[in-house]
Amino acid sequence: MLFENKYIKELPPENLDQPWEKEFKVKNLVNGKYIIIHYVRMHENTGGTGGFHEGVKRGYEKGYDWLWLMDDDAEAKEDALGKAMQYKKINEVAVIANLKVGIDGIPQYNHRGWKKIKGINNKVIQIIREKDLKNKILEIDHCSFVGFILKSEYVSVVGLPKKEMFLHFDDVEYSFRIRQYGKILLVTDSIIYHKDQLQLNLINKKFFIRNPKRKNYDSYWLAFYGLRNFVYLKRVYGNFIIAAFSGIINILRSIAGIILFDDNKIKRIKMVIAAYNDGLKEIFDNERPKRILYR
């Protein structure tokens, strides 16, 4: 898409053994002004977290004042950046968050919220609610990486996104780190749309009057990172006991779902238990789920 629209002038080679990076000076299709595109194609899949790690690293090293993070299934409303950056001079602001909205027009409340580590439960944040959006700006503790505008100077203090996490809860962990030093502000009229590609991997199952959505086997390995990283967050930002019992609650819920609905039950259960173990022990072996499921 970038090549076809002349934002980059050549495509990277198909087989890479190291990152392929190039800068392109091109005319902006909106107003004809020249802009610089920094294009990076990684040579291996390092997950969403690895991508954000590399992007923040390069943006910081190139001296940009602010870095706007989003997924490939996100599209910002035309005035989103302008509305957000009205608040850039507020004292100690480290991150300005757009309001994340689904393609159905409903805000995705669970992607913005406050820290809630304490308690033996399946939560690490308390999500925002509809009534909270009556405020123009809202100080929060967590913002997903879709619509995450980071003030670069904080990178020197908090470091980079933790690439070892690979996928899921990486934005929670990074937000918690940032909140130790600065503010995260949600601007409620600055909209970014999220098109939820992960929903494509779900299958509807019939269970009495309910239709729960389940992951198909070929995408089930992705669930590993969510459980492992959840337990890790409870361990690091809570304590071992909270992590252990919260993880057990999630394991039992996962195993019950597997037994009721899924195929390849033994391998799925092994993967869930491995994720719990790795989260407690702070092990980040991102190849483990595929080894369990496909060997």
N, C-alpha and C positions, 0 to 999 in steps of 0.2 A: 504494500500500500504506500509506504514512504517512497519507494523507488518510482512507482507509477505516477505519483503526484509530484515528483521531482524535488522531494525534500532530501533525498540522498541520491548521489549520482552513480553509484555502483553497488552491487550486492556482495556480501561476504562469500568466500569460498564455502562449499558444502561441508568439507571435512576439515575441522580445525583441531589443533592440539594446544592452542593457547587463545586467549581472548583476541578478537579482531576489533580494532578501534580506529575510527577515522572521524575527522571533522569536515563538515561541508558548509560553505557559505552560500546561502540560497536566498532567493526573494520570498518573503512571506506572502502566501497566496491571498491573505486578507487585505493588506495595504501596500504590497510591493516593496516594503522596506527589507533591507538585508538583515538576516539573522544567522546565527551559527548553530548548526545541529551537531551535537556530540553523539555519535552512534557507536554502540558497543554490542557486539554479538559474542556471548560467552561460548566456550568450547565444550561445556558440560552443563548438565542440569543441576543447579544448586538450589532449586526450589524458589518460591517467591521471596523468601527471606534473603537468599543469596543475591537475588537481583536487587533488592532494596539496599543491601549492604554495599554492593558495587556502585550503585547509582549515587548513594549518599557520599561514599568515599570520593568518587570522582568529582562530584559537584563541589564538595568541600575543598578538595585540593586545587580546583580551578578558581577558587575565590568568589563563588557566587554568594550573595548575602542571604538568599532564601531558596529553599528547595521544595518543590511541590510534588508530592508522591501520590501515585494512583496505580491501580491495576489496569490490565489490558481490556477489562470488561467495564470500564468506567468512562463516562463522558460528562465533562463539566458544563454547566449552563454558561452561556456567553458572559454573563456579568458576575460569575462566581468569584473569580480572582479579585476583581475590583472591590466587591462588597467585603470580601475577607480582609483585604489589605488596608482597609480603613482603620483597622485596630492594631496595626503593626507597631505603633509607638507606645502602647500601653506598657507600663513598667513591668519588667521581668517576664514578658510574654516570650515563650520559647516555641510554641506551636499554635497555629491558627487552623481550626478544623472547619471544613465545609460540612453542611448537613447532608448526610448520605441518604438518598431516596431511591427506592426500587422503580422499575419501569412501570409499575402499577400506580405510581405517584404517592405511595405510602412511605414515610420515613422508616429507615431500618434502625430502630431504636437500640437494638442489641449491639450496635457497632460504636456506640458512644456511651460513656458512663463514668461511674466513680469506683474507686478501689473497694473491693469486698473480699478480702482474702480470708479473714477470720471466720471460723465456723466450719463444721464438718458438713459440707454440702457440695454441690456441683457448680459453684459460682466462683469467679475471680473478680467480677465487676457487678455493680448495681447499675442496671441500664437506665437511660433517661426515659421519661414518659412524655406523653402528648402535652400535658400541662406545662412541662418545662420549656417547651418551644415558644411559649408566649413572650419569653425574654429575648431581646435582640442578641445578647451575648450571654454565654453561660460558661462558668469555669468548671472544667471536668478533669478527670484523672486519666481517661483512656480515650484514644481515637484510633480507629483502624487506619491502615495505610492507604485507604481510598479517600483522598481529600485531606491529606496530612501535610500542612505547609510549615516546614521546619526552618527556624532561624539558625543559620549555619554556625554561628559562634558557639552554640551549645554542643556541637560535635566535639570540640576540643575538651569539653568537660565530661560528657557522658559516653563518648565513643560512638561506635557504629551499631546498627542493628545486628543482633546476634545470629550470624549466618548459620551456625550449627543447628538452629531450631528448624530450619528447612521450610516449614509451613505451619500455619495456625498458631495463634497466641504470641507470635513474634512482635506484633504491634503492641500488644498488652505489656509485654516485658519492656519494650523500648519506652513506652509511655510512662511506666512506673519509674524507670530510671530518670527520665527527663523531669518528672514531677518533683524529684528531690531538689531540683535547682531552679525551675522556672514554671510558668503557668501554661496550661493548655486551654485555649478559649474556643468554644463552639460558636460560630456565627450562624444563627438559625435561618437567615434569609439568603445564605450563600449555598447554592444547591449543586451537588454532584450526583449524577445518576449512576446506579450500579446495576449491571445487567445479569449478574449471578450466573456465570458459566457453570459453576459446580452443580447447579440444579440439573444439568443435563445428564449427570451420572446416577440419578436416582430412579428407583423403580417403585411403582405403587403396588402395595400388597393389601389384600383384603383380610380384615380381622374384625369379625362381628360387624358392627356398624361403622367402624373406623377404617381409614385407608392410609396406614403409615407408609412413609417413604423410606426405602432402604437402598443402600449402596450396592451396585452390582460388583461381582467378584473382581473384575479387572481394575476397578478403581478403589477397592477396599483398602489397599495399602496406604492410601492417603489418610485414613482414619487413625492410623498409628500415631502420626505426629500430633494430632489433636489431644489424644489421651496422654501421651508422654509429656508434652509441653504443659498441659494442665497440671499434672502431678508435680512437674518441675517448679512451676510458679508457686504452687501451694507450699512446696518444700523450701524455696529460697525466700519468699516474701512472707511466709507464715512460719511453720515449723514442721518437723518430721512427723509428729503425731497427726496434725491436721492433714498433711499430704497423704499419709498412709490410709487413714479412714475415708477421706474424700475420694481417693483413688479406688478403694474397695467399692464404694457406692457406685461409681461410674462403671467399674468392671462388672458388677452384678447386673446393672442395667443393660450393659452391652451384651453380656452372655445370654441374658433372658431374651433379648431381641434376636440374637443369632439362632438360638434354639427354636424359637417360634417361627421365624420367617426365612432364614437364609440357607443357601447351599454351602458346601465345603465347611461344615460347622467346626470340625476339629482345627483346621488351619486358622480359621478366623479367631477362634478362642485362644489359640497359642499366640497369635499376634497381639491380642488385647492384653494378655498377661505379660508379654515381653515389653510392651509399651509402659505398663505400670512399673515394672521392675527398673527400666531404664530411667524413667522420670524420677523415681526415688533415689537412684544411685547417681543421677546427673550424667548419664551416658548418652552421647549423641552419635549413634551409629545409624546413619540415615539409609543404609542399604539393608538393614535388618528386616523390615517388613517384606521386601521382595524376596529375600532368601527364604522366609517362612512360607510365603504363599505360593512360590513357584518352584520350589525344590522338593 
